[in-house]
Amino acid sequence: MSAASKSAGLNKTVRQHYLSLAQGAVCLVTYIWIDETGENLKCKTKTLNTEPIVWATAWSTDGRLVEVLLIPVRMFRDPFILDPNKLVLCEVLDSNRVPIGSNQRSQCDKIMEEVKEFQPWFGMEQEYTLFDLDGQLIGWLPHSFLVFVSPGFNRVVAGRLYGRNICISHCKACLYAGVKICGTNAEAIPGQWEFQVGPCEGTEIGDHLWVARYILHRVCEDFGVIASLDPKPSGVNSGTSGCHTNFSTKEMRGEGGLKHIEESIQRLSKRHSQHLRVYDPHGGQDNIHRLTGLSSTSHFHEFSTATACRDVSVRIPVHVSQKGCGYLEDRRPASNCDPYAVIRALAETCLLSTTEEDEDGSV
């Protein structure tokens, strides 16, 4: 580890004294929002005597600082400085209360209102890779290069798996906060992990995934490491990171639901390129390097589907096929996707489009 990595762990014990000090009747509220890129998170903390309120902050636009409004949309318990303190996810509006360009939640919420009769449920599988502060893949020697991807997932092997303490700490912190985290597992690359969020209805999945990402980055601060959501992690020549998205409606989950699942997959096949443009924050450029047909991925330029197969665009899990109802899994979203953009596209294509629409249809 670098000198910066060593210094990152010096004051954790000392900090506990300050966390134990009484804070009176006030509440420390950490406002969290998505930055100008639509890919990263920012935060700032305010002392309040009441529930969270609208708060103005600085925002960089074309190199200029402008004032924007942080609008609280969902509140969680703070797993870092504990009750009664809160984490608050916010939407960002301009001074005229119009959603900022990177604010995908606002439009997503409108679509979810349109399709609420279908009771859309989502689950998202967030993969990430751990690096030391000097950019070295965690657990690997300096200047080494990972050329091997283990044939097995969910390993319990010392020397082949790094970062379990971070994975478990993150899971516990999410549970404390009230994030709907429903599982974790090791992934193919040593130092690569996954957590799952859901099932959630509508926009809620985006709120919970973004806050789970925030908590992950904060946990990694404490451990002196970096969690990368890069779909093609640096220094790894094989293996990728995605955010597979599970989707269902009340019809899909009910008796005979497999028919509705297959109809939705047919609609998705006709809008393949449109979905790929919103399944990563760079208009599909990240997924071009990720979706190569290798490492359990599909091909970027071709839509594919199958049952119990992992190298396809959209799959039907084997237990869903056997039961005849359940959900579909869209395996195309990249690990750095905006969940609001992903679920909006799924809802528009599967629930608001018609079977006659083709690749010219918009998402």
C-alpha positions as CSV (number, residue, x, y, z in Angstrom):
1,M,0.0,0.0,0.0
2,S,1.1,3.6,-0.6
3,A,1.8,6.2,2.1
4,A,-1.6,7.6,1.4
5,S,-3.1,4.2,2.1
6,K,-1.3,3.9,5.4
7,S,-2.4,7.3,6.6
8,A,-6.0,6.5,5.8
9,G,-6.2,4.1,8.7
10,L,-4.6,6.1,11.5
11,N,-7.5,7.8,13.2
12,K,-10.3,5.3,13.3
13,T,-9.9,4.4,17.0
14,V,-9.4,8.1,18.0
15,R,-12.6,8.9,16.2
16,Q,-14.7,6.7,18.4
17,H,-14.3,9.1,21.3
18,Y,-15.9,11.9,19.3
19,L,-18.7,9.7,18.0
20,S,-19.6,8.9,21.6
21,L,-20.1,12.5,22.6
22,A,-23.7,13.7,23.3
23,Q,-25.1,15.9,20.6
24,G,-28.3,17.1,22.3
25,A,-31.6,17.3,20.6
26,V,-30.3,18.2,17.1
27,C,-30.0,15.8,14.1
28,L,-27.1,15.7,11.7
29,V,-28.5,15.2,8.2
30,T,-26.2,14.3,5.4
31,Y,-27.6,15.3,2.0
32,I,-26.6,13.0,-0.9
33,W,-27.0,13.9,-4.5
34,I,-25.8,12.7,-8.0
35,D,-23.3,15.1,-9.5
36,E,-23.1,16.8,-12.8
37,T,-21.7,13.7,-14.6
38,G,-24.7,11.6,-13.6
39,E,-22.2,9.0,-12.4
40,N,-20.7,10.1,-9.1
41,L,-22.1,11.2,-5.7
42,K,-21.6,14.2,-3.5
43,C,-22.7,15.0,0.0
44,K,-22.8,17.7,2.7
45,T,-24.1,17.7,6.2
46,K,-26.4,20.1,8.0
47,T,-27.4,20.4,11.7
48,L,-31.2,20.5,12.0
49,N,-33.8,20.5,14.7
50,T,-36.5,19.3,12.3
51,E,-37.0,16.9,9.4
52,P,-34.8,17.6,6.3
53,I,-35.6,20.7,4.3
54,V,-34.8,22.1,0.9
55,W,-31.2,23.3,0.8
56,A,-29.2,25.3,-1.7
57,T,-25.7,24.3,-2.8
58,A,-23.1,25.1,-5.5
59,W,-23.2,23.3,-8.8
60,S,-20.6,23.4,-11.5
61,T,-21.9,24.0,-15.1
62,D,-19.6,24.5,-18.0
63,G,-16.9,25.6,-15.5
64,R,-19.2,28.0,-13.7
65,L,-20.5,27.7,-10.2
66,V,-24.3,28.1,-10.1
67,E,-26.7,27.7,-7.2
68,V,-29.1,24.7,-7.3
69,L,-31.6,23.3,-4.9
70,L,-31.4,19.9,-3.1
71,I,-34.9,18.4,-2.8
72,P,-35.1,15.6,-0.3
73,V,-36.8,12.5,-1.8
74,R,-35.9,9.6,0.6
75,M,-34.5,9.4,4.1
76,F,-32.4,6.6,5.7
77,R,-30.7,6.1,9.1
78,D,-27.1,7.1,9.2
79,P,-24.9,3.9,9.8
80,F,-21.8,6.0,10.3
81,I,-22.7,8.4,13.1
82,L,-25.9,6.4,14.1
83,D,-29.3,7.5,15.4
84,P,-30.8,10.0,15.4
85,N,-28.8,11.2,12.5
86,K,-30.0,10.7,8.9
87,L,-28.9,10.2,5.3
88,V,-31.2,12.0,2.8
89,L,-31.1,11.3,-0.9
90,C,-31.9,14.4,-2.9
91,E,-33.0,15.4,-6.4
92,V,-31.2,18.4,-7.9
93,L,-33.3,21.3,-9.3
94,D,-32.2,24.6,-10.8
95,S,-33.1,28.0,-9.3
96,N,-36.5,27.8,-11.2
97,R,-37.1,24.4,-9.6
98,V,-36.6,22.6,-13.0
99,P,-34.7,19.3,-12.8
100,I,-31.0,19.5,-13.7
101,G,-29.9,17.6,-16.8
102,S,-28.3,14.8,-14.9
103,N,-31.4,14.4,-12.7
104,Q,-32.8,11.2,-14.3
105,R,-35.1,10.5,-11.3
106,S,-37.7,13.1,-12.1
107,Q,-38.5,11.7,-15.6
108,C,-38.3,8.2,-14.2
109,D,-40.9,9.0,-11.6
110,K,-43.3,10.3,-14.2
111,I,-43.0,7.0,-16.2
112,M,-43.5,4.9,-13.0
113,E,-46.7,6.8,-12.3
114,E,-47.9,6.0,-15.8
115,V,-47.3,2.2,-15.3
116,K,-48.2,1.9,-11.6
117,E,-51.2,-0.3,-12.4
118,F,-48.7,-3.0,-13.6
119,Q,-47.0,-3.0,-10.2
120,P,-43.4,-3.1,-11.7
121,W,-40.9,-4.6,-9.4
122,F,-37.1,-4.3,-9.9
123,G,-34.0,-5.9,-8.4
124,M,-30.5,-4.8,-9.3
125,E,-27.2,-6.7,-8.9
126,Q,-24.4,-4.3,-8.3
127,E,-20.9,-5.5,-9.1
128,Y,-17.8,-3.6,-8.0
129,T,-14.0,-4.1,-7.8
130,L,-11.8,-3.1,-4.9
131,F,-8.5,-1.2,-5.3
132,D,-5.9,0.1,-2.9
133,L,-5.6,3.9,-2.8
134,D,-2.6,3.7,-5.1
135,G,-4.7,2.1,-7.8
136,Q,-3.5,-1.5,-7.3
137,L,-6.1,-4.3,-7.4
138,I,-6.6,-5.2,-3.7
139,G,-4.6,-8.2,-2.6
140,W,-2.3,-8.1,-5.6
141,L,1.4,-7.2,-5.6
142,P,2.5,-3.9,-7.1
143,H,2.9,-3.9,-10.9
144,S,1.3,-7.3,-11.2
145,F,-1.4,-7.8,-13.9
146,L,-4.5,-10.0,-13.5
147,V,-4.8,-12.4,-16.4
148,F,-6.8,-15.1,-14.6
149,V,-10.5,-15.3,-13.9
150,S,-11.5,-18.0,-11.5
151,P,-13.9,-20.6,-12.8
152,G,-15.9,-20.4,-9.6
153,F,-18.0,-17.8,-7.9
154,N,-18.9,-17.5,-4.2
155,R,-15.5,-18.9,-3.1
156,V,-14.4,-19.5,0.4
157,V,-10.6,-19.7,-0.2
158,A,-7.8,-17.7,1.5
159,G,-5.4,-16.2,-1.1
160,R,-8.1,-16.3,-3.8
161,L,-10.5,-13.8,-2.4
162,Y,-9.9,-10.4,-0.9
163,G,-12.2,-7.8,0.7
164,R,-14.8,-10.0,2.5
165,N,-14.7,-7.7,5.6
166,I,-15.6,-4.8,3.3
167,C,-18.5,-6.7,1.7
168,I,-19.9,-7.8,5.1
169,S,-19.5,-4.3,6.7
170,H,-21.3,-2.7,3.7
171,C,-24.2,-5.2,4.0
172,K,-24.6,-4.5,7.8
173,A,-24.4,-0.8,7.2
174,C,-27.1,-1.0,4.6
175,L,-29.4,-3.0,6.8
176,Y,-29.0,-0.5,9.6
177,A,-29.7,2.3,7.2
178,G,-32.9,0.7,5.9
179,V,-31.6,0.0,2.4
180,K,-33.3,-3.0,0.9
181,I,-30.1,-5.0,0.4
182,C,-31.0,-8.6,-0.2
183,G,-27.7,-10.4,-0.6
184,T,-24.0,-10.3,-1.4
185,N,-21.5,-12.7,-3.0
186,A,-17.9,-12.8,-4.3
187,E,-17.5,-12.5,-8.0
188,A,-15.1,-14.0,-10.6
189,I,-12.1,-11.6,-10.1
190,P,-10.3,-11.8,-6.7
191,G,-11.3,-8.5,-5.1
192,Q,-14.6,-8.3,-7.0
193,W,-17.9,-8.4,-5.2
194,E,-21.6,-8.0,-5.8
195,F,-24.6,-6.9,-3.7
196,Q,-28.2,-7.1,-4.6
197,V,-30.9,-4.6,-3.9
198,G,-34.7,-5.2,-4.1
199,P,-37.3,-6.2,-4.8
200,C,-38.5,-2.6,-4.9
201,E,-41.5,-1.1,-6.8
202,G,-40.9,1.7,-9.3
203,T,-38.4,4.5,-8.5
204,E,-37.7,3.1,-5.1
205,I,-35.1,0.8,-6.5
206,G,-33.0,3.7,-7.9
207,D,-33.2,5.5,-4.5
208,H,-32.0,2.4,-2.6
209,L,-29.2,1.5,-5.1
210,W,-27.8,5.0,-5.1
211,V,-27.7,5.1,-1.3
212,A,-26.2,1.6,-1.2
213,R,-23.5,2.9,-3.5
214,Y,-22.9,5.9,-1.2
215,I,-22.6,3.6,1.8
216,L,-20.2,1.4,-0.1
217,H,-17.9,4.3,-0.8
218,R,-18.1,5.5,2.8
219,V,-17.2,2.0,4.1
220,C,-14.3,1.9,1.7
221,E,-13.1,5.2,3.1
222,D,-12.8,3.6,6.5
223,F,-10.9,0.6,5.2
224,G,-8.6,2.8,3.1
225,V,-9.6,1.2,-0.3
226,I,-11.5,2.3,-3.3
227,A,-14.6,0.7,-4.8
228,S,-14.6,1.0,-8.5
229,L,-17.8,0.7,-10.5
230,D,-15.9,0.7,-13.8
231,P,-17.5,-1.9,-16.2
232,K,-14.0,-2.8,-17.4
233,P,-11.7,-2.4,-14.3
234,S,-8.2,-1.0,-14.9
235,G,-5.5,-3.7,-14.8
236,V,-7.9,-6.5,-15.4
237,N,-7.7,-7.9,-18.9
238,S,-10.6,-10.4,-18.5
239,G,-13.7,-10.1,-16.4
240,T,-16.1,-7.2,-16.3
241,S,-18.6,-5.6,-13.9
242,G,-22.3,-5.2,-14.6
243,C,-25.5,-4.3,-12.9
244,H,-27.9,-7.0,-14.0
245,T,-31.5,-5.9,-13.6
246,N,-34.4,-8.1,-12.7
247,F,-37.9,-6.9,-13.8
248,S,-41.4,-8.2,-13.3
249,T,-45.0,-7.1,-13.3
250,K,-48.0,-8.5,-11.4
251,E,-48.9,-10.4,-14.6
252,M,-45.4,-11.9,-14.9
253,R,-45.5,-12.9,-11.2
254,G,-48.9,-14.5,-11.5
255,E,-50.0,-17.9,-12.9
256,G,-49.1,-18.1,-16.6
257,G,-46.7,-15.2,-16.2
258,L,-44.1,-16.8,-18.5
259,K,-46.2,-15.7,-21.5
260,H,-46.0,-12.0,-20.4
261,I,-42.2,-12.4,-19.7
262,E,-41.6,-13.7,-23.3
263,E,-43.8,-10.8,-24.7
264,S,-41.6,-8.3,-22.9
265,I,-38.4,-9.9,-24.1
266,Q,-39.8,-9.7,-27.7
267,R,-40.3,-5.9,-27.2
268,L,-36.8,-5.5,-25.7
269,S,-35.3,-7.3,-28.7
270,K,-36.7,-4.5,-31.0
271,R,-35.1,-1.7,-29.0
272,H,-31.7,-3.2,-28.3
273,S,-29.6,-0.3,-29.5
274,Q,-31.8,2.3,-27.7
275,H,-31.4,0.5,-24.4
276,L,-27.6,0.2,-24.7
277,R,-27.4,4.0,-25.1
278,V,-28.9,4.5,-21.6
279,Y,-27.4,1.4,-19.9
280,D,-24.2,3.2,-19.1
281,P,-23.5,6.9,-18.5
282,H,-21.5,7.4,-21.7
283,G,-24.1,6.5,-24.4
284,G,-23.0,2.9,-24.7
285,Q,-19.2,3.4,-24.9
286,D,-18.6,1.6,-21.6
287,N,-20.6,-1.4,-22.7
288,I,-18.8,-1.7,-26.1
289,H,-15.8,-2.7,-24.1
290,R,-17.7,-4.9,-21.6
291,L,-20.2,-6.8,-23.8
292,T,-17.8,-8.8,-25.9
293,G,-19.3,-12.3,-25.6
294,L,-16.7,-13.3,-23.1
295,S,-16.8,-13.5,-19.3
296,S,-20.5,-14.3,-19.2
297,T,-21.5,-11.4,-21.3
298,S,-23.5,-11.0,-24.5
299,H,-22.4,-9.3,-27.8
300,F,-22.9,-5.6,-27.8
301,H,-24.3,-5.4,-31.4
302,E,-26.6,-8.5,-31.2
303,F,-29.7,-9.1,-29.0
304,S,-29.9,-12.6,-27.6
305,T,-32.1,-14.4,-25.1
306,A,-32.3,-17.9,-23.6
307,T,-33.3,-19.8,-20.5
308,A,-30.6,-20.6,-17.9
309,C,-27.9,-19.0,-20.0
310,R,-25.5,-16.2,-18.8
311,D,-24.0,-15.0,-22.1
312,V,-27.2,-13.5,-23.4
313,S,-28.7,-10.0,-23.4
314,V,-31.8,-11.0,-21.5
315,R,-32.4,-14.3,-19.8
316,I,-35.1,-16.3,-18.1
317,P,-33.8,-17.9,-15.0
318,V,-34.3,-21.7,-14.9
319,H,-36.5,-21.6,-11.8
320,V,-38.8,-19.1,-13.5
321,S,-39.1,-21.3,-16.6
322,Q,-39.9,-24.3,-14.4
323,K,-42.5,-22.5,-12.3
324,G,-44.0,-20.7,-15.3
325,C,-43.9,-17.3,-13.8
326,G,-41.6,-14.8,-12.1
327,Y,-39.3,-12.3,-13.8
328,L,-36.7,-11.6,-16.5
329,E,-33.1,-10.6,-16.1
330,D,-31.6,-7.9,-18.3
331,R,-27.9,-8.5,-18.2
332,R,-26.9,-5.5,-20.3
333,P,-26.8,-2.6,-17.8
334,A,-23.2,-1.7,-16.9
335,S,-22.0,-1.5,-13.3
336,N,-21.9,2.4,-13.5
337,C,-25.4,2.7,-14.9
338,D,-27.9,5.2,-13.6
339,P,-30.6,2.9,-12.2
340,Y,-33.3,5.5,-13.0
341,A,-32.4,5.5,-16.7
342,V,-32.4,1.7,-16.8
343,I,-35.8,1.1,-15.1
344,R,-37.4,3.9,-17.1
345,A,-36.2,2.3,-20.4
346,L,-37.5,-1.1,-19.2
347,A,-40.9,0.3,-18.2
348,E,-41.3,2.3,-21.4
349,T,-40.4,-0.6,-23.7
350,C,-42.2,-3.4,-21.9
351,L,-45.3,-1.6,-20.7
352,L,-45.8,1.5,-22.9
353,S,-44.6,0.4,-26.3
354,T,-46.5,-1.8,-28.8
355,T,-45.3,-5.0,-30.4
356,E,-45.3,-3.3,-33.8
357,E,-42.6,-0.8,-32.8
358,D,-39.1,-1.5,-34.1
359,E,-35.6,-0.2,-33.7
360,D,-36.8,3.3,-34.7
361,G,-38.8,3.5,-31.5
362,S,-37.4,5.8,-28.9
363,V,-36.5,5.1,-25.2
